[in-house]
């Protein structure tokens, strides 16, 4: 599904630093935000990585501010996507695992 066709042409990748004991409650709150397309617990400097879709940079900021108001969320770091050089896909992996990519190559 093309989220830009739904009027959400801005995508951002945000990491949220969170209090670890609150992680499950925070995840439940993230699931309730329609603009959060994905959320993953990650290693490294951030704790939860999210892909956010918005109608504008300001809208993305509103989504981030909404999440920052959740108890246990300490701070965020965000980068805005300029373009997708490899959009989300699964088929090449399916083809490789099933052996289709070898038989065609």
C-alpha positions in Angstrom: 0.0 0.0 0.0 1.3 3.4 -0.9 0.8 5.7 2.1 1.5 8.8 -0.1 -1.7 7.9 -2.0 -3.5 8.1 1.3 -2.2 11.7 1.7 0.7 10.8 4.0 3.6 11.7 1.8 6.1 12.4 4.6 7.8 9.4 6.2 10.2 9.6 9.2 12.2 7.2 11.2 12.2 7.9 14.9 13.9 6.2 17.8 12.4 6.6 21.2 14.4 6.1 24.4 12.1 4.6 27.0 12.1 3.4 30.6 12.5 -0.4 30.1 9.9 -1.4 32.7 7.3 0.6 30.7 8.1 -0.9 27.3 5.0 -3.1 27.1 2.7 -0.3 28.0 4.4 2.0 25.5 4.2 -0.6 22.8 0.4 -0.8 23.4 0.1 2.9 23.0 2.2 2.9 19.8 -0.2 0.3 18.3 -3.0 2.8 18.8 -1.4 5.5 16.7 -2.5 4.9 13.0 0.5 7.0 11.6 3.0 4.6 13.2 3.5 2.1 10.4 6.1 -0.1 12.2 7.6 -0.2 15.6 10.6 -2.4 16.7 12.6 -2.9 19.8 16.2 -2.3 18.8 19.7 -2.4 20.2 21.9 0.6 20.2 21.3 4.2 21.4 17.5 4.1 20.9 15.1 1.6 22.4 12.1 1.6 20.0 12.4 2.4 16.3 9.3 3.6 14.5 8.4 4.4 10.9 5.9 7.2 10.9 3.8 8.5 8.0 2.5 12.1 8.1 0.7 14.6 5.9 3.5 17.1 6.5 6.6 17.6 8.6 4.4 19.4 11.2 2.0 16.4 11.3 5.0 14.0 11.9 6.1 16.4 14.7 2.5 16.1 16.2 2.7 12.3 16.1 6.1 12.4 17.8 4.9 14.9 20.5 1.9 12.6 21.1 4.3 9.7 21.8 6.6 11.8 23.9 3.6 12.5 26.2 3.4 8.7 27.0 4.7 7.9 30.5 8.1 6.3 30.2 9.1 7.8 26.9 12.1 10.0 27.6 13.3 11.4 24.3 13.3 10.9 20.5 15.6 11.2 17.6 14.1 11.5 14.1 15.3 11.5 10.5 13.0 12.4 7.6 13.1 10.2 4.5 13.7 12.0 1.3 13.1 9.1 -1.1 13.0 5.3 -1.1 15.8 3.7 -3.1 14.5 0.2 -2.1 10.8 0.3 -1.0 9.5 -2.2 1.5 9.4 -5.6 -0.2 9.2 -9.3 0.6 9.0 -11.0 -2.8 12.8 -11.1 -3.5 13.3 -12.9 -0.2 10.5 -15.3 -0.9 12.0 -16.0 -4.3 15.4 -16.7 -2.8 14.2 -19.0 0.0 12.0 -20.9 -2.5 14.9 -21.3 -4.9 13.1 -19.3 -7.7 15.8 -16.6 -7.9 18.5 -19.3 -8.6 16.5 -21.1 -11.3 15.8 -17.8 -13.1 19.4 -16.5 -12.8 
